[in-house]
Amino acid sequence: RFSSYVAYYFDIASLKEQGFYDDPPSSWFYAMQLSVFLLITLASKFILGLLFISFELEFDKIGSLICLPFRDNPTAELTFVMVVCPTFLNIIQYWIQDNILM
């Protein structure tokens, strides 16, 4: 929404309508929209990084609590940490970004 607002304010045709690449399709429109998407993704990663650094001890306690049931089984803990958690977090991240960028 913010990028659309900026596009209309500064009259940037390539950013006014996301998902529209002109007729016939223009690589410039695509590149501009891709750049905005990459900037938004970079900003979200930066903000998350700052949050992780700021609340490192709290996240460590939460992680220890979540992994508590797997302490006796290192293979299950590794599977949970390397497969289940990233899959779940990627689903949540995709859902949030899709709702924001939609």
Gaussian input, Z-matrix of N, CA and C with variables (Angstrom, degrees):
# hf/3-21g

backbone

0 1
 N
 C     1     B1
 C     2     B2     1     A1
 N     3     B3     2     A2     1     D1
 C     4     B4     3     A3     2     D2
 C     5     B5     4     A4     3     D3
 N     6     B6     5     A5     4     D4
 C     7     B7     6     A6     5     D5
 C     8     B8     7     A7     6     D6
 N     9     B9     8     A8     7     D7
 C    10    B10     9     A9     8     D8
 C    11    B11    10    A10     9     D9
 N    12    B12    11    A11    10    D10
 C    13    B13    12    A12    11    D11
 C    14    B14    13    A13    12    D12
 N    15    B15    14    A14    13    D13
 C    16    B16    15    A15    14    D14
 C    17    B17    16    A16    15    D15
 N    18    B18    17    A17    16    D16
 C    19    B19    18    A18    17    D17
 C    20    B20    19    A19    18    D18
 N    21    B21    20    A20    19    D19
 C    22    B22    21    A21    20    D20
 C    23    B23    22    A22    21    D21
 N    24    B24    23    A23    22    D22
 C    25    B25    24    A24    23    D23
 C    26    B26    25    A25    24    D24
 N    27    B27    26    A26    25    D25
 C    28    B28    27    A27    26    D26
 C    29    B29    28    A28    27    D27
 N    30    B30    29    A29    28    D28
 C    31    B31    30    A30    29    D29
 C    32    B32    31    A31    30    D30
 N    33    B33    32    A32    31    D31
 C    34    B34    33    A33    32    D32
 C    35    B35    34    A34    33    D33
 N    36    B36    35    A35    34    D34
 C    37    B37    36    A36    35    D35
 C    38    B38    37    A37    36    D36
 N    39    B39    38    A38    37    D37
 C    40    B40    39    A39    38    D38
 C    41    B41    40    A40    39    D39
 N    42    B42    41    A41    40    D40
 C    43    B43    42    A42    41    D41
 C    44    B44    43    A43    42    D42
 N    45    B45    44    A44    43    D43
 C    46    B46    45    A45    44    D44
 C    47    B47    46    A46    45    D45
 N    48    B48    47    A47    46    D46
 C    49    B49    48    A48    47    D47
 C    50    B50    49    A49    48    D48
 N    51    B51    50    A50    49    D49
 C    52    B52    51    A51    50    D50
 C    53    B53    52    A52    51    D51
 N    54    B54    53    A53    52    D52
 C    55    B55    54    A54    53    D53
 C    56    B56    55    A55    54    D54
 N    57    B57    56    A56    55    D55
 C    58    B58    57    A57    56    D56
 C    59    B59    58    A58    57    D57
 N    60    B60    59    A59    58    D58
 C    61    B61    60    A60    59    D59
 C    62    B62    61    A61    60    D60
 N    63    B63    62    A62    61    D61
 C    64    B64    63    A63    62    D62
 C    65    B65    64    A64    63    D63
 N    66    B66    65    A65    64    D64
 C    67    B67    66    A66    65    D65
 C    68    B68    67    A67    66    D66
 N    69    B69    68    A68    67    D67
 C    70    B70    69    A69    68    D68
 C    71    B71    70    A70    69    D69
 N    72    B72    71    A71    70    D70
 C    73    B73    72    A72    71    D71
 C    74    B74    73    A73    72    D72
 N    75    B75    74    A74    73    D73
 C    76    B76    75    A75    74    D74
 C    77    B77    76    A76    75    D75
 N    78    B78    77    A77    76    D76
 C    79    B79    78    A78    77    D77
 C    80    B80    79    A79    78    D78
 N    81    B81    80    A80    79    D79
 C    82    B82    81    A81    80    D80
 C    83    B83    82    A82    81    D81
 N    84    B84    83    A83    82    D82
 C    85    B85    84    A84    83    D83
 C    86    B86    85    A85    84    D84
 N    87    B87    86    A86    85    D85
 C    88    B88    87    A87    86    D86
 C    89    B89    88    A88    87    D87
 N    90    B90    89    A89    88    D88
 C    91    B91    90    A90    89    D89
 C    92    B92    91    A91    90    D90
 N    93    B93    92    A92    91    D91
 C    94    B94    93    A93    92    D92
 C    95    B95    94    A94    93    D93
 N    96    B96    95    A95    94    D94
 C    97    B97    96    A96    95    D95
 C    98    B98    97    A97    96    D96
 N    99    B99    98    A98    97    D97
 C   100   B100    99    A99    98    D98
 C   101   B101   100   A100    99    D99
 N   102   B102   101   A101   100   D100
 C   103   B103   102   A102   101   D101
 C   104   B104   103   A103   102   D102
 N   105   B105   104   A104   103   D103
 C   106   B106   105   A105   104   D104
 C   107   B107   106   A106   105   D105
 N   108   B108   107   A107   106   D106
 C   109   B109   108   A108   107   D107
 C   110   B110   109   A109   108   D108
 N   111   B111   110   A110   109   D109
 C   112   B112   111   A111   110   D110
 C   113   B113   112   A112   111   D111
 N   114   B114   113   A113   112   D112
 C   115   B115   114   A114   113   D113
 C   116   B116   115   A115   114   D114
 N   117   B117   116   A116   115   D115
 C   118   B118   117   A117   116   D116
 C   119   B119   118   A118   117   D117
 N   120   B120   119   A119   118   D118
 C   121   B121   120   A120   119   D119
 C   122   B122   121   A121   120   D120
 N   123   B123   122   A122   121   D121
 C   124   B124   123   A123   122   D122
 C   125   B125   124   A124   123   D123
 N   126   B126   125   A125   124   D124
 C   127   B127   126   A126   125   D125
 C   128   B128   127   A127   126   D126
 N   129   B129   128   A128   127   D127
 C   130   B130   129   A129   128   D128
 C   131   B131   130   A130   129   D129
 N   132   B132   131   A131   130   D130
 C   133   B133   132   A132   131   D131
 C   134   B134   133   A133   132   D132
 N   135   B135   134   A134   133   D133
 C   136   B136   135   A135   134   D134
 C   137   B137   136   A136   135   D135
 N   138   B138   137   A137   136   D136
 C   139   B139   138   A138   137   D137
 C   140   B140   139   A139   138   D138
 N   141   B141   140   A140   139   D139
 C   142   B142   141   A141   140   D140
 C   143   B143   142   A142   141   D141
 N   144   B144   143   A143   142   D142
 C   145   B145   144   A144   143   D143
 C   146   B146   145   A145   144   D144
 N   147   B147   146   A146   145   D145
 C   148   B148   147   A147   146   D146
 C   149   B149   148   A148   147   D147
 N   150   B150   149   A149   148   D148
 C   151   B151   150   A150   149   D149
 C   152   B152   151   A151   150   D150
 N   153   B153   152   A152   151   D151
 C   154   B154   153   A153   152   D152
 C   155   B155   154   A154   153   D153
 N   156   B156   155   A155   154   D154
 C   157   B157   156   A156   155   D155
 C   158   B158   157   A157   156   D156
 N   159   B159   158   A158   157   D157
 C   160   B160   159   A159   158   D158
 C   161   B161   160   A160   159   D159
 N   162   B162   161   A161   160   D160
 C   163   B163   162   A162   161   D161
 C   164   B164   163   A163   162   D162
 N   165   B165   164   A164   163   D163
 C   166   B166   165   A165   164   D164
 C   167   B167   166   A166   165   D165
 N   168   B168   167   A167   166   D166
 C   169   B169   168   A168   167   D167
 C   170   B170   169   A169   168   D168
 N   171   B171   170   A170   169   D169
 C   172   B172   171   A171   170   D170
 C   173   B173   172   A172   171   D171
 N   174   B174   173   A173   172   D172
 C   175   B175   174   A174   173   D173
 C   176   B176   175   A175   174   D174
 N   177   B177   176   A176   175   D175
 C   178   B178   177   A177   176   D176
 C   179   B179   178   A178   177   D177
 N   180   B180   179   A179   178   D178
 C   181   B181   180   A180   179   D179
 C   182   B182   181   A181   180   D180
 N   183   B183   182   A182   181   D181
 C   184   B184   183   A183   182   D182
 C   185   B185   184   A184   183   D183
 N   186   B186   185   A185   184   D184
 C   187   B187   186   A186   185   D185
 C   188   B188   187   A187   186   D186
 N   189   B189   188   A188   187   D187
 C   190   B190   189   A189   188   D188
 C   191   B191   190   A190   189   D189
 N   192   B192   191   A191   190   D190
 C   193   B193   192   A192   191   D191
 C   194   B194   193   A193   192   D192
 N   195   B195   194   A194   193   D193
 C   196   B196   195   A195   194   D194
 C   197   B197   196   A196   195   D195
 N   198   B198   197   A197   196   D196
 C   199   B199   198   A198   197   D197
 C   200   B200   199   A199   198   D198
 N   201   B201   200   A200   199   D199
 C   202   B202   201   A201   200   D200
 C   203   B203   202   A202   201   D201
 N   204   B204   203   A203   202   D202
 C   205   B205   204   A204   203   D203
 C   206   B206   205   A205   204   D204
 N   207   B207   206   A206   205   D205
 C   208   B208   207   A207   206   D206
 C   209   B209   208   A208   207   D207
 N   210   B210   209   A209   208   D208
 C   211   B211   210   A210   209   D209
 C   212   B212   211   A211   210   D210
 N   213   B213   212   A212   211   D211
 C   214   B214   213   A213   212   D212
 C   215   B215   214   A214   213   D213
 N   216   B216   215   A215   214   D214
 C   217   B217   216   A216   215   D215
 C   218   B218   217   A217   216   D216
 N   219   B219   218   A218   217   D217
 C   220   B220   219   A219   218   D218
 C   221   B221   220   A220   219   D219
 N   222   B222   221   A221   220   D220
 C   223   B223   222   A222   221   D221
 C   224   B224   223   A223   222   D222
 N   225   B225   224   A224   223   D223
 C   226   B226   225   A225   224   D224
 C   227   B227   226   A226   225   D225
 N   228   B228   227   A227   226   D226
 C   229   B229   228   A228   227   D227
 C   230   B230   229   A229   228   D228
 N   231   B231   230   A230   229   D229
 C   232   B232   231   A231   230   D230
 C   233   B233   232   A232   231   D231
 N   234   B234   233   A233   232   D232
 C   235   B235   234   A234   233   D233
 C   236   B236   235   A235   234   D234
 N   237   B237   236   A236   235   D235
 C   238   B238   237   A237   236   D236
 C   239   B239   238   A238   237   D237
 N   240   B240   239   A239   238   D238
 C   241   B241   240   A240   239   D239
 C   242   B242   241   A241   240   D240
 N   243   B243   242   A242   241   D241
 C   244   B244   243   A243   242   D242
 C   245   B245   244   A244   243   D243
 N   246   B246   245   A245   244   D244
 C   247   B247   246   A246   245   D245
 C   248   B248   247   A247   246   D246
 N   249   B249   248   A248   247   D247
 C   250   B250   249   A249   248   D248
 C   251   B251   250   A250   249   D249
 N   252   B252   251   A251   250   D250
 C   253   B253   252   A252   251   D251
 C   254   B254   253   A253   252   D252
 N   255   B255   254   A254   253   D253
 C   256   B256   255   A255   254   D254
 C   257   B257   256   A256   255   D255
 N   258   B258   257   A257   256   D256
 C   259   B259   258   A258   257   D257
 C   260   B260   259   A259   258   D258
 N   261   B261   260   A260   259   D259
 C   262   B262   261   A261   260   D260
 C   263   B263   262   A262   261   D261
 N   264   B264   263   A263   262   D262
 C   265   B265   264   A264   263   D263
 C   266   B266   265   A265   264   D264
 N   267   B267   266   A266   265   D265
 C   268   B268   267   A267   266   D266
 C   269   B269   268   A268   267   D267
 N   270   B270   269   A269   268   D268
 C   271   B271   270   A270   269   D269
 C   272   B272   271   A271   270   D270
 N   273   B273   272   A272   271   D271
 C   274   B274   273   A273   272   D272
 C   275   B275   274   A274   273   D273
 N   276   B276   275   A275   274   D274
 C   277   B277   276   A276   275   D275
 C   278   B278   277   A277   276   D276
 N   279   B279   278   A278   277   D277
 C   280   B280   279   A279   278   D278
 C   281   B281   280   A280   279   D279
 N   282   B282   281   A281   280   D280
 C   283   B283   282   A282   281   D281
 C   284   B284   283   A283   282   D282
 N   285   B285   284   A284   283   D283
 C   286   B286   285   A285   284   D284
 C   287   B287   286   A286   285   D285
 N   288   B288   287   A287   286   D286
 C   289   B289   288   A288   287   D287
 C   290   B290   289   A289   288   D288
 N   291   B291   290   A290   289   D289
 C   292   B292   291   A291   290   D290
 C   293   B293   292   A292   291   D291
 N   294   B294   293   A293   292   D292
 C   295   B295   294   A294   293   D293
 C   296   B296   295   A295   294   D294
 N   297   B297   296   A296   295   D295
 C   298   B298   297   A297   296   D296
 C   299   B299   298   A298   297   D297
 N   300   B300   299   A299   298   D298
 C   301   B301   300   A300   299   D299
 C   302   B302   301   A301   300   D300
 N   303   B303   302   A302   301   D301
 C   304   B304   303   A303   302   D302
 C   305   B305   304   A304   303   D303

   B1=1.4460
   B2=1.5249
   B3=1.3235
   B4=1.4550
   B5=1.5289
   B6=1.3415
   B7=1.4703
   B8=1.5288
   B9=1.3261
   B10=1.4691
   B11=1.5226
   B12=1.3303
   B13=1.4625
   B14=1.5275
   B15=1.3308
   B16=1.4670
   B17=1.5250
   B18=1.3303
   B19=1.4659
   B20=1.5272
   B21=1.3217
   B22=1.4655
   B23=1.5307
   B24=1.3164
   B25=1.4655
   B26=1.5310
   B27=1.3470
   B28=1.4643
   B29=1.5241
   B30=1.3332
   B31=1.4669
   B32=1.5340
   B33=1.3368
   B34=1.4639
   B35=1.5255
   B36=1.3018
   B37=1.4645
   B38=1.5295
   B39=1.3188
   B40=1.4662
   B41=1.5218
   B42=1.3409
   B43=1.4615
   B44=1.5156
   B45=1.3191
   B46=1.4670
   B47=1.5192
   B48=1.3146
   B49=1.4624
   B50=1.5212
   B51=1.3532
   B52=1.4625
   B53=1.5176
   B54=1.3251
   B55=1.4617
   B56=1.5153
   B57=1.3152
   B58=1.4682
   B59=1.5235
   B60=1.3259
   B61=1.4589
   B62=1.5218
   B63=1.3274
   B64=1.4538
   B65=1.5275
   B66=1.2988
   B67=1.4621
   B68=1.5112
   B69=1.2847
   B70=1.4575
   B71=1.5398
   B72=1.3323
   B73=1.4666
   B74=1.5286
   B75=1.3110
   B76=1.4569
   B77=1.5252
   B78=1.3106
   B79=1.4639
   B80=1.5319
   B81=1.3297
   B82=1.4635
   B83=1.5374
   B84=1.3257
   B85=1.4579
   B86=1.5225
   B87=1.3276
   B88=1.4578
   B89=1.5269
   B90=1.3249
   B91=1.4655
   B92=1.5325
   B93=1.3079
   B94=1.4647
   B95=1.5306
   B96=1.3237
   B97=1.4638
   B98=1.5255
   B99=1.3252
   B100=1.4558
   B101=1.5263
   B102=1.3207
   B103=1.4653
   B104=1.5215
   B105=1.3287
   B106=1.4609
   B107=1.5224
   B108=1.3336
   B109=1.4603
   B110=1.5282
   B111=1.3345
   B112=1.4620
   B113=1.5279
   B114=1.3211
   B115=1.4674
   B116=1.5280
   B117=1.3212
   B118=1.4653
   B119=1.5284
   B120=1.3243
   B121=1.4616
   B122=1.5220
   B123=1.3349
   B124=1.4601
   B125=1.5224
   B126=1.3244
   B127=1.4638
   B128=1.5253
   B129=1.3347
   B130=1.4656
   B131=1.5312
   B132=1.3236
   B133=1.4712
   B134=1.5273
   B135=1.3251
   B136=1.4553
   B137=1.5329
   B138=1.3220
   B139=1.4660
   B140=1.5289
   B141=1.3363
   B142=1.4653
   B143=1.5244
   B144=1.3244
   B145=1.4567
   B146=1.5170
   B147=1.3390
   B148=1.4618
   B149=1.5272
   B150=1.3305
   B151=1.4663
   B152=1.5256
   B153=1.3397
   B154=1.4709
   B155=1.5237
   B156=1.3179
   B157=1.4645
   B158=1.5287
   B159=1.3188
   B160=1.4656
   B161=1.5283
   B162=1.3187
   B163=1.4603
   B164=1.5314
   B165=1.3168
   B166=1.4627
   B167=1.5306
   B168=1.3142
   B169=1.4670
   B170=1.5240
   B171=1.3266
   B172=1.4542
   B173=1.5322
   B174=1.3467
   B175=1.4649
   B176=1.5240
   B177=1.3258
   B178=1.4634
   B179=1.5258
   B180=1.3342
   B181=1.4730
   B182=1.5319
   B183=1.3286
   B184=1.4735
   B185=1.5237
   B186=1.3464
   B187=1.4622
   B188=1.5183
   B189=1.3233
   B190=1.4693
   B191=1.5245
   B192=1.3180
   B193=1.4614
   B194=1.5292
   B195=1.3428
   B196=1.4671
   B197=1.5279
   B198=1.3256
   B199=1.4649
   B200=1.5268
   B201=1.3024
   B202=1.4610
   B203=1.5304
   B204=1.3469
   B205=1.4681
   B206=1.5319
   B207=1.3351
   B208=1.4713
   B209=1.5253
   B210=1.3118
   B211=1.4643
   B212=1.5295
   B213=1.3225
   B214=1.4588
   B215=1.5171
   B216=1.3308
   B217=1.4552
   B218=1.5280
   B219=1.3527
   B220=1.4647
   B221=1.5402
   B222=1.3252
   B223=1.4674
   B224=1.5276
   B225=1.3224
   B226=1.4665
   B227=1.5299
   B228=1.3243
   B229=1.4678
   B230=1.5269
   B231=1.3204
   B232=1.4633
   B233=1.5294
   B234=1.3204
   B235=1.4612
   B236=1.5219
   B237=1.3243
   B238=1.4628
   B239=1.5317
   B240=1.3309
   B241=1.4665
   B242=1.5274
   B243=1.3349
   B244=1.4648
   B245=1.5289
   B246=1.3397
   B247=1.4664
   B248=1.5241
   B249=1.3232
   B250=1.4633
   B251=1.5322
   B252=1.3198
   B253=1.4748
   B254=1.5284
   B255=1.3470
   B256=1.4626
   B257=1.5279
   B258=1.3243
   B259=1.4660
   B260=1.5170
   B261=1.3144
   B262=1.4588
   B263=1.5324
   B264=1.3340
   B265=1.4641
   B266=1.5274
   B267=1.3295
   B268=1.4630
   B269=1.5209
   B270=1.3188
   B271=1.4717
   B272=1.5269
   B273=1.3245
   B274=1.4663
   B275=1.5241
   B276=1.3362
   B277=1.4659
   B278=1.5227
   B279=1.3267
   B280=1.4615
   B281=1.5244
   B282=1.3142
   B283=1.4678
   B284=1.5298
   B285=1.3344
   B286=1.4708
   B287=1.5288
   B288=1.3344
   B289=1.4623
   B290=1.5222
   B291=1.3218
   B292=1.4578
   B293=1.5255
   B294=1.3153
   B295=1.4652
   B296=1.5251
   B297=1.3151
   B298=1.4659
   B299=1.5235
   B300=1.3312
   B301=1.4652
   B302=1.5213
   B303=1.3157
   B304=1.4542
   B305=1.4737
   A1=110.54
   A2=115.16
   A3=118.46
   A4=110.83
   A5=116.15
   A6=118.73
   A7=110.83
   A8=117.80
   A9=120.48
   A10=110.49
   A11=116.09
   A12=119.85
   A13=110.54
   A14=116.46
   A15=120.97
   A16=110.05
   A17=117.15
   A18=121.32
   A19=111.30
   A20=116.97
   A21=119.88
   A22=111.44
   A23=116.72
   A24=120.58
   A25=110.65
   A26=116.18
   A27=120.38
   A28=113.00
   A29=117.09
   A30=123.77
   A31=111.77
   A32=115.35
   A33=122.00
   A34=106.92
   A35=116.69
   A36=121.98
   A37=112.59
   A38=117.23
   A39=120.15
   A40=113.03
   A41=118.01
   A42=120.66
   A43=113.68
   A44=117.10
   A45=119.69
   A46=112.67
   A47=117.96
   A48=121.14
   A49=109.24
   A50=115.91
   A51=120.15
   A52=110.01
   A53=115.08
   A54=120.75
   A55=113.46
   A56=117.79
   A57=121.74
   A58=107.40
   A59=116.13
   A60=121.19
   A61=112.61
   A62=117.96
   A63=125.58
   A64=109.43
   A65=115.26
   A66=120.70
   A67=108.94
   A68=121.08
   A69=130.05
   A70=111.13
   A71=117.12
   A72=120.68
   A73=112.12
   A74=114.56
   A75=121.84
   A76=109.76
   A77=115.76
   A78=119.41
   A79=110.28
   A80=118.64
   A81=121.94
   A82=110.57
   A83=117.28
   A84=120.80
   A85=109.92
   A86=115.93
   A87=120.87
   A88=110.37
   A89=117.67
   A90=121.86
   A91=111.28
   A92=117.27
   A93=120.47
   A94=110.83
   A95=116.70
   A96=119.92
   A97=111.09
   A98=117.03
   A99=120.80
   A100=110.49
   A101=117.10
   A102=121.14
   A103=111.26
   A104=117.17
   A105=120.70
   A106=109.82
   A107=117.27
   A108=120.77
   A109=110.97
   A110=116.99
   A111=120.52
   A112=111.40
   A113=117.47
   A114=120.65
   A115=111.38
   A116=116.63
   A117=120.43
   A118=110.05
   A119=117.13
   A120=120.93
   A121=111.02
   A122=117.26
   A123=121.45
   A124=111.20
   A125=117.00
   A126=120.63
   A127=110.67
   A128=117.45
   A129=119.55
   A130=111.02
   A131=117.88
   A132=120.46
   A133=110.62
   A134=116.87
   A135=121.02
   A136=110.82
   A137=116.34
   A138=120.80
   A139=110.57
   A140=116.76
   A141=119.69
   A142=111.38
   A143=116.83
   A144=120.49
   A145=111.90
   A146=116.42
   A147=120.05
   A148=111.68
   A149=116.19
   A150=119.46
   A151=111.53
   A152=116.45
   A153=119.60
   A154=111.40
   A155=116.92
   A156=120.32
   A157=109.97
   A158=116.66
   A159=121.31
   A160=113.07
   A161=116.32
   A162=120.78
   A163=111.74
   A164=116.34
   A165=121.57
   A166=112.30
   A167=117.77
   A168=120.44
   A169=112.04
   A170=116.64
   A171=120.37
   A172=111.19
   A173=115.96
   A174=120.18
   A175=110.97
   A176=117.13
   A177=120.80
   A178=110.27
   A179=116.44
   A180=120.33
   A181=111.11
   A182=116.35
   A183=120.48
   A184=110.03
   A185=116.97
   A186=120.72
   A187=112.48
   A188=116.62
   A189=120.23
   A190=111.16
   A191=115.82
   A192=120.31
   A193=111.51
   A194=116.49
   A195=120.63
   A196=111.30
   A197=117.51
   A198=121.47
   A199=112.89
   A200=117.44
   A201=121.19
   A202=113.62
   A203=120.11
   A204=118.97
   A205=114.05
   A206=117.44
   A207=120.54
   A208=113.06
   A209=119.55
   A210=122.00
   A211=113.08
   A212=117.56
   A213=120.26
   A214=112.88
   A215=117.62
   A216=121.66
   A217=109.79
   A218=117.08
   A219=120.49
   A220=113.36
   A221=117.32
   A222=120.02
   A223=110.50
   A224=117.11
   A225=120.76
   A226=110.39
   A227=116.98
   A228=120.32
   A229=110.55
   A230=116.62
   A231=120.67
   A232=110.92
   A233=116.90
   A234=120.81
   A235=110.58
   A236=116.41
   A237=120.49
   A238=110.95
   A239=116.53
   A240=121.26
   A241=111.98
   A242=117.83
   A243=120.82
   A244=114.31
   A245=118.28
   A246=120.75
   A247=111.78
   A248=116.64
   A249=120.79
   A250=111.51
   A251=117.40
   A252=120.29
   A253=112.58
   A254=120.10
   A255=118.71
   A256=113.31
   A257=117.18
   A258=119.79
   A259=110.25
   A260=116.61
   A261=121.53
   A262=111.45
   A263=117.04
   A264=120.53
   A265=111.95
   A266=118.33
   A267=120.76
   A268=111.32
   A269=116.85
   A270=120.22
   A271=109.75
   A272=116.37
   A273=120.25
   A274=110.82
   A275=117.10
   A276=121.14
   A277=110.50
   A278=117.75
   A279=120.86
   A280=110.56
   A281=116.91
   A282=121.55
   A283=111.08
   A284=116.94
   A285=120.77
   A286=110.42
   A287=117.26
   A288=119.87
   A289=111.44
   A290=117.27
   A291=119.98
   A292=110.17
   A293=117.40
   A294=120.05
   A295=111.93
   A296=117.52
   A297=120.93
   A298=110.30
   A299=117.47
   A300=120.78
   A301=112.96
   A302=117.49
   A303=121.06
   A304=111.45
   D1=-41.39
   D2=179.83
   D3=-64.41
   D4=-41.97
   D5=179.33
   D6=-65.01
   D7=-35.83
   D8=176.27
   D9=-66.04
   D10=-41.21
   D11=178.02
   D12=-60.86
   D13=-46.89
   D14=178.97
   D15=-62.64
   D16=-40.75
   D17=-179.44
   D18=-62.22
   D19=-42.84
   D20=179.01
   D21=-72.04
   D22=-36.47
   D23=-179.16
   D24=-65.58
   D25=-44.40
   D26=-178.95
   D27=-96.10
   D28=5.16
   D29=178.91
   D30=55.44
   D31=55.67
   D32=177.61
   D33=-100.85
   D34=100.75
   D35=-172.36
   D36=-60.96
   D37=-36.34
   D38=-175.05
   D39=-69.43
   D40=-15.98
   D41=-178.20
   D42=-111.67
   D43=-1.07
   D44=-176.21
   D45=-66.50
   D46=-36.91
   D47=-178.01
   D48=-130.57
   D49=109.52
   D50=-179.35
   D51=-68.04
   D52=138.05
   D53=179.78
   D54=88.43
   D55=-5.61
   D56=177.33
   D57=-106.41
   D58=123.71
   D59=-173.96
   D60=-114.14
   D61=25.08
   D62=178.30
   D63=80.23
   D64=171.28
   D65=-179.82
   D66=-133.06
   D67=107.99
   D68=1.05
   D69=-69.13
   D70=158.50
   D71=-176.89
   D72=-54.53
   D73=135.45
   D74=-177.50
   D75=-111.35
   D76=131.56
   D77=177.69
   D78=-67.81
   D79=-25.42
   D80=177.04
   D81=-65.99
   D82=-45.54
   D83=178.03
   D84=-59.78
   D85=-45.89
   D86=-179.81
   D87=-61.69
   D88=-45.81
   D89=-178.32
   D90=-63.12
   D91=-39.90
   D92=179.29
   D93=-66.02
   D94=-44.70
   D95=179.79
   D96=-67.73
   D97=-37.33
   D98=176.52
   D99=-64.34
   D100=-39.93
   D101=178.46
   D102=-61.99
   D103=-43.16
   D104=178.15
   D105=-62.88
   D106=-44.39
   D107=178.60
   D108=-59.94
   D109=-44.44
   D110=-179.77
   D111=-65.50
   D112=-38.01
   D113=177.03
   D114=-64.25
   D115=-42.70
   D116=178.70
   D117=-64.55
   D118=-42.50
   D119=178.58
   D120=-64.33
   D121=-42.80
   D122=177.90
   D123=-62.53
   D124=-42.41
   D125=178.58
   D126=-63.19
   D127=-42.07
   D128=179.58
   D129=-65.10
   D130=-39.07
   D131=178.00
   D132=-65.90
   D133=-39.17
   D134=178.68
   D135=-63.68
   D136=-45.55
   D137=179.27
   D138=-63.03
   D139=-43.92
   D140=178.00
   D141=-63.07
   D142=-39.20
   D143=177.30
   D144=-60.94
   D145=-43.22
   D146=177.16
   D147=-63.35
   D148=-40.00
   D149=177.57
   D150=-64.11
   D151=-42.52
   D152=179.48
   D153=-63.98
   D154=-38.96
   D155=178.84
   D156=-68.78
   D157=-42.29
   D158=-177.52
   D159=-66.46
   D160=-36.88
   D161=-175.80
   D162=-114.11
   D163=37.12
   D164=-176.37
   D165=-58.17
   D166=-46.34
   D167=-177.91
   D168=-65.68
   D169=-40.52
   D170=179.07
   D171=-64.22
   D172=-43.60
   D173=178.84
   D174=-65.75
   D175=-34.52
   D176=177.39
   D177=-63.32
   D178=-42.56
   D179=178.60
   D180=-65.23
   D181=-42.25
   D182=179.01
   D183=-63.87
   D184=-43.97
   D185=178.85
   D186=-62.03
   D187=-40.99
   D188=177.55
   D189=-64.08
   D190=-38.96
   D191=179.27
   D192=-67.08
   D193=-42.01
   D194=179.83
   D195=-65.95
   D196=-37.11
   D197=-176.90
   D198=-87.09
   D199=-1.18
   D200=-179.21
   D201=-54.56
   D202=-42.63
   D203=179.94
   D204=-65.61
   D205=-16.66
   D206=-176.02
   D207=-101.43
   D208=7.76
   D209=-175.05
   D210=-60.71
   D211=-32.29
   D212=-177.94
   D213=-84.10
   D214=-12.18
   D215=-177.61
   D216=-128.20
   D217=92.39
   D218=-176.73
   D219=-61.50
   D220=-31.44
   D221=179.37
   D222=-67.66
   D223=-42.99
   D224=177.95
   D225=-66.18
   D226=-39.11
   D227=178.23
   D228=-64.06
   D229=-43.59
   D230=178.89
   D231=-62.94
   D232=-43.18
   D233=178.27
   D234=-62.79
   D235=-43.03
   D236=179.57
   D237=-62.69
   D238=-46.02
   D239=-176.06
   D240=-73.01
   D241=-36.12
   D242=-174.22
   D243=-93.39
   D244=-19.08
   D245=-176.46
   D246=-120.15
   D247=-56.97
   D248=-172.54
   D249=-67.62
   D250=-51.79
   D251=-178.08
   D252=-61.17
   D253=-50.46
   D254=179.33
   D255=-61.10
   D256=-37.46
   D257=178.49
   D258=-63.06
   D259=-48.16
   D260=179.57
   D261=-61.42
   D262=-45.24
   D263=-179.23
   D264=-67.67
   D265=-35.96
   D266=176.68
   D267=-66.26
   D268=-37.88
   D269=177.26
   D270=-62.43
   D271=-45.72
   D272=179.50
   D273=-63.61
   D274=-43.77
   D275=-179.99
   D276=-62.43
   D277=-44.65
   D278=179.11
   D279=-61.79
   D280=-44.19
   D281=-179.45
   D282=-61.29
   D283=-44.90
   D284=-179.93
   D285=-65.29
   D286=-48.81
   D287=-178.70
   D288=-64.27
   D289=-37.60
   D290=179.62
   D291=-64.55
   D292=-39.99
   D293=178.98
   D294=-69.53
   D295=-34.55
   D296=179.91
   D297=-74.73
   D298=-43.01
   D299=-175.00
   D300=-82.77
   D301=-14.03
   D302=-176.11
   D303=-62.03

